[in-house]
Each structure stands twice: as C-alpha cells, then as structure tokens.
Amino acid sequence: MELIEALEDGLAAERQRAWQGRARAMQELVGTPDGPWDALGHVLACLEQAGLGGAVRSWQGAGPLVRIVPAHLHAALGRETVQRLAARAGLTCDELTADLSEHLPGIVARAAQDRRRGRHRPV
C-alpha cells in the first residue's frame, strides 16, 4: 500500500511541476495581468507579420475565437523563441505550441475585454 501511495504522490508532484512550468512559459511570453503587456503586443505583432492577423483580430473582437494551429504559432514566433520558452517550462516545443494554441486566444480576448471596460492593458 505504501508503494502505491508513494507512486500516486510522485505522479501528483510531477503534474504540478509540469503545470507550473507551463504557467511560467506562458507568463514570460504574454506578460502578467498586473504588469506590462509589452510581450503580448510583441507576440501579436509576430502573428500579424506571419499573416495570422485575421485570427488575432477575432481574439480582440466580440465574435468567435479563431484558433491558430501549433505549427503556425511555431513559425510565427520563431524556432529560437519557442525552444527557449519550452526549455524554461520543461516542455517540448510541440507541447508549448499546443498550449499556446489552446490558451492564447482566451488570454488576448480577456485583455481586450479589460481594455474595453477601462482597465487598460495594451493588446
């Protein structure tokens, strides 16, 4: 019984570390809610320059959020940036871009909504 409990505790701790790493990478890439959002503006500019402006605009408006596939995020951000963030988070590049693909639209949408409500966070 002790072995099973130890394994369960070890797995839970590993999951927690993985999520913390993902959160750190996301925070580095997009900034913090209470701090400057310059990094997020840079990310959005990279996506715009890569021809993904339609998706970015969908995140800033009131309509449905258009997703960007991980491969397009990887290409837009650049190999070096993705590798650096993935290494810091303890993730593979594929895991990092998959997380970004899933969460970035919502992060930008919330920031844009805050801006419309008068809580200015540049997007």
Backbone bond lengths (Angstrom), bond angles and torsions (degrees), N, CA, C in turn:
res aa  C-N    CA-C-N  psi(-1)  N-CA   C-N-CA  omega(-1)  CA-C   N-CA-C  phi
1 M - - - 1.437 - - 1.535 111.33 -
2 E 1.328 116.39 -40.15 1.461 119.96 -179.71 1.521 111.45 -62.71
3 L 1.320 117.78 -37.03 1.451 121.75 179.64 1.525 110.65 -63.97
4 I 1.312 116.99 -44.13 1.474 121.00 179.35 1.517 110.45 -63.58
5 E 1.321 117.51 -43.85 1.463 120.69 178.31 1.528 111.22 -63.19
6 A 1.311 116.88 -40.20 1.465 120.70 178.42 1.528 110.51 -64.02
7 L 1.333 116.64 -41.60 1.466 119.92 177.49 1.527 111.16 -64.25
8 E 1.315 117.09 -43.78 1.469 120.56 178.44 1.519 110.81 -61.26
9 D 1.332 117.28 -44.33 1.466 121.06 178.43 1.522 111.10 -62.58
10 G 1.341 116.23 -40.90 1.462 120.25 179.00 1.515 112.02 -64.35
11 L 1.328 116.84 -42.54 1.465 120.67 177.71 1.520 111.60 -64.49
12 A 1.319 116.88 -41.35 1.469 120.23 178.49 1.523 110.60 -62.77
13 A 1.317 117.06 -41.48 1.466 120.78 179.17 1.524 110.55 -65.06
14 E 1.337 117.64 -40.36 1.470 120.86 177.77 1.525 111.17 -62.71
15 R 1.319 117.44 -44.19 1.473 120.56 178.25 1.522 110.46 -60.23
16 Q 1.322 116.87 -42.63 1.465 121.49 179.62 1.523 110.61 -61.92
17 R 1.324 117.78 -44.58 1.476 120.97 179.17 1.527 110.77 -63.69
18 A 1.323 116.85 -39.92 1.471 119.96 179.43 1.515 110.29 -63.13
19 W 1.328 117.75 -44.46 1.468 119.85 179.98 1.519 111.64 -66.44
20 Q 1.326 117.23 -36.98 1.462 119.92 177.37 1.525 110.32 -64.24
21 G 1.315 117.71 -40.93 1.462 121.41 177.22 1.508 111.48 -62.47
22 R 1.319 117.20 -43.29 1.466 121.14 177.97 1.526 110.44 -62.25
23 A 1.320 116.49 -42.49 1.470 120.08 179.79 1.527 110.75 -63.63
24 R 1.337 117.77 -40.95 1.474 120.42 178.77 1.522 110.91 -63.27
25 A 1.316 117.15 -42.81 1.466 120.12 -179.80 1.519 110.44 -64.57
26 M 1.316 117.24 -43.13 1.460 121.00 179.74 1.527 109.99 -64.43
27 Q 1.324 116.71 -41.91 1.460 120.25 179.83 1.523 110.82 -63.55
28 E 1.307 117.09 -41.83 1.464 119.54 179.20 1.523 110.91 -63.73
29 L 1.313 115.83 -38.71 1.456 119.83 -176.29 1.516 112.35 -72.84
30 V 1.333 117.75 -41.85 1.468 119.49 -172.93 1.517 113.87 -109.96
31 G 1.308 119.88 -5.37 1.447 121.33 -178.91 1.514 110.74 92.37
32 T 1.309 115.61 -172.03 1.465 120.72 -179.99 1.521 108.87 -116.04
33 P 1.326 117.51 153.86 1.467 119.64 -179.54 1.521 113.47 -58.98
34 D 1.327 118.11 -31.85 1.459 120.22 -177.51 1.514 113.15 -98.00
35 G 1.301 117.61 -4.01 1.453 120.78 -176.65 1.510 111.81 -112.14
36 P 1.317 116.51 -170.90 1.460 120.06 -179.62 1.522 111.19 -66.72
37 W 1.311 115.97 142.92 1.460 121.55 -179.71 1.519 110.51 -105.11
38 D 1.327 117.09 26.78 1.458 120.19 179.62 1.527 111.46 -57.73
39 A 1.321 116.46 -39.01 1.464 119.93 -179.06 1.520 110.40 -62.78
40 L 1.309 117.52 -40.67 1.463 120.61 178.91 1.522 110.33 -64.17
41 G 1.314 117.53 -42.41 1.459 120.50 176.57 1.520 111.56 -59.21
42 H 1.322 116.42 -38.81 1.463 120.94 177.94 1.528 110.53 -64.90
43 V 1.322 116.79 -44.18 1.466 120.80 178.85 1.520 110.00 -60.02
44 L 1.331 116.31 -46.22 1.467 119.73 -179.10 1.526 111.27 -63.91
45 A 1.333 116.97 -37.75 1.466 120.06 177.13 1.531 110.54 -63.83
46 C 1.333 117.11 -40.96 1.469 120.32 177.17 1.523 110.58 -61.19
47 L 1.323 116.55 -42.27 1.465 119.97 180.00 1.528 110.71 -66.21
48 E 1.328 116.83 -40.98 1.469 121.03 177.33 1.529 110.11 -60.33
49 Q 1.327 116.71 -47.99 1.458 121.34 -178.70 1.528 112.29 -63.25
50 A 1.320 116.01 -25.87 1.466 120.39 179.81 1.530 111.99 -86.63
51 G 1.345 116.28 6.75 1.457 120.05 178.01 1.519 114.37 85.19
52 L 1.325 117.07 17.52 1.459 121.18 -178.12 1.531 112.18 -106.37
53 G 1.321 115.79 23.76 1.462 121.13 -177.00 1.521 113.73 -61.77
54 G 1.318 118.17 -32.98 1.463 120.70 178.79 1.519 111.46 -60.64
55 A 1.311 116.47 -42.90 1.461 120.40 178.14 1.529 110.21 -65.92
56 V 1.324 116.80 -45.08 1.463 121.19 -179.78 1.537 110.12 -59.42
57 R 1.321 117.21 -44.18 1.471 120.13 179.24 1.531 111.03 -63.54
58 S 1.334 117.68 -33.74 1.467 119.90 178.19 1.528 110.68 -64.83
59 W 1.319 116.81 -31.77 1.459 120.14 179.78 1.519 111.33 -72.25
60 Q 1.333 116.73 -26.02 1.454 120.93 -176.13 1.521 112.66 -93.60
61 G 1.326 117.77 -7.98 1.457 121.69 -178.64 1.516 111.56 -102.57
62 A 1.324 114.40 -164.47 1.455 119.95 -176.74 1.526 112.38 -99.43
63 G 1.319 118.08 -4.62 1.463 121.01 -176.43 1.513 112.80 -83.20
64 P 1.321 115.78 -169.86 1.471 120.06 178.93 1.532 111.24 -67.71
65 L 1.314 115.54 147.68 1.460 121.64 -178.54 1.527 109.62 -82.33
66 V 1.316 115.69 123.62 1.459 121.41 177.30 1.525 107.68 -87.15
67 R 1.291 116.97 128.55 1.467 122.16 179.73 1.531 110.55 -85.12
68 I 1.311 114.76 150.85 1.463 121.84 172.97 1.528 106.20 -112.50
69 V 1.304 116.07 129.25 1.466 119.21 -178.33 1.530 109.78 -67.75
70 P 1.327 116.78 150.43 1.466 120.51 -177.45 1.529 114.12 -52.64
71 A 1.322 118.58 -39.28 1.466 120.36 -178.82 1.527 111.44 -62.57
72 H 1.326 117.20 -37.16 1.464 119.97 178.63 1.526 111.20 -70.74
73 L 1.340 117.21 -37.07 1.464 120.11 175.18 1.529 110.15 -62.55
74 H 1.309 115.90 -44.21 1.461 120.71 179.73 1.529 110.26 -58.20
75 A 1.324 116.46 -47.17 1.468 120.67 -179.38 1.524 111.25 -64.57
76 A 1.329 117.15 -40.82 1.468 120.55 -177.15 1.531 112.13 -69.50
77 L 1.316 117.40 -39.73 1.463 120.74 -177.43 1.521 112.24 -81.51
78 G 1.302 116.13 -25.91 1.459 120.20 179.84 1.517 112.27 95.84
79 R 1.293 114.14 144.28 1.465 121.30 -176.53 1.521 112.58 -57.06
80 E 1.326 116.21 -44.00 1.464 120.61 -176.55 1.530 112.01 -62.33
81 T 1.332 116.99 -46.15 1.462 121.34 179.63 1.518 110.53 -63.07
82 V 1.320 116.81 -46.43 1.463 120.70 -179.11 1.528 110.31 -62.75
83 Q 1.320 117.98 -43.49 1.465 120.81 179.21 1.527 111.41 -62.84
84 R 1.332 116.82 -42.69 1.467 120.56 -179.55 1.518 110.94 -62.98
85 L 1.317 117.22 -47.65 1.461 120.60 -179.39 1.522 111.76 -66.40
86 A 1.310 116.59 -40.78 1.469 120.23 179.44 1.526 110.56 -62.79
87 A 1.320 116.33 -42.78 1.466 120.07 179.66 1.520 110.48 -62.91
88 R 1.316 117.07 -43.37 1.461 120.46 179.09 1.514 112.45 -62.62
89 A 1.323 116.03 -34.55 1.460 120.69 -177.95 1.516 112.81 -86.57
90 G 1.330 116.99 -8.94 1.452 119.64 -176.20 1.522 112.21 71.95
91 L 1.328 115.82 32.05 1.461 122.08 -178.53 1.518 109.67 -119.17
92 T 1.304 115.22 165.02 1.461 118.97 168.60 1.526 107.48 -80.96
93 C 1.306 116.49 163.70 1.472 120.05 176.68 1.521 110.65 -60.15
94 D 1.322 117.25 -38.49 1.462 120.76 179.25 1.529 111.76 -64.60
95 E 1.329 116.73 -40.38 1.470 119.59 178.36 1.523 110.74 -64.93
96 L 1.329 116.37 -42.96 1.462 120.06 -179.48 1.529 111.15 -62.41
97 T 1.323 117.47 -49.47 1.470 118.89 -177.97 1.523 111.29 -67.72
98 A 1.323 117.84 -30.16 1.473 119.90 174.87 1.522 110.19 -65.62
99 D 1.337 116.98 -42.64 1.469 120.27 176.90 1.525 110.99 -61.88
100 L 1.326 116.22 -44.52 1.458 119.74 179.09 1.526 111.22 -62.75
101 S 1.298 116.34 -42.56 1.461 120.68 179.42 1.523 110.45 -58.26
102 E 1.310 115.50 -38.66 1.463 120.09 -178.95 1.524 113.09 -76.80
103 H 1.334 118.17 -41.70 1.465 121.30 -168.73 1.530 115.84 -101.61
104 L 1.318 118.40 -26.60 1.460 120.54 -176.24 1.528 113.67 -59.10
105 P 1.330 120.02 -43.01 1.471 118.73 178.87 1.536 112.73 -57.17
106 G 1.312 117.49 -42.34 1.462 121.01 179.55 1.518 112.79 -68.07
107 I 1.324 116.68 -38.06 1.468 120.56 178.22 1.515 109.94 -62.48
108 V 1.327 116.48 -46.93 1.468 120.39 -179.73 1.525 110.22 -65.85
109 A 1.321 117.47 -40.63 1.469 120.99 179.89 1.527 110.69 -61.75
110 R 1.334 117.53 -43.20 1.468 120.04 178.09 1.518 111.52 -65.15
111 A 1.336 117.14 -40.75 1.465 120.07 178.91 1.529 110.34 -64.04
112 A 1.329 117.60 -41.54 1.464 121.02 179.06 1.525 110.51 -66.11
113 Q 1.312 116.60 -39.23 1.471 120.65 178.30 1.524 110.51 -64.82
114 D 1.333 117.31 -41.86 1.467 121.22 176.33 1.523 110.56 -59.80
115 R 1.329 116.32 -41.20 1.461 120.43 179.84 1.524 110.40 -62.80
116 R 1.331 115.95 -42.97 1.472 119.26 179.07 1.519 111.60 -65.12
117 R 1.309 117.70 -28.43 1.467 121.91 179.44 1.506 112.45 -85.58
118 G 1.313 117.46 1.07 1.455 120.90 177.23 1.518 114.41 95.59
119 R 1.310 118.20 -0.35 1.468 120.98 174.59 1.515 105.82 -93.56
120 H 1.321 115.96 89.06 1.467 121.01 -168.36 1.511 111.94 -70.51
121 R 1.317 113.59 117.82 1.463 123.34 169.53 1.508 105.22 -134.48
122 P 1.311 117.58 108.10 1.467 119.06 -175.97 1.524 111.35 -54.96
123 V 1.312 114.79 138.24 1.473 120.54 177.11 1.490 107.71 -124.89
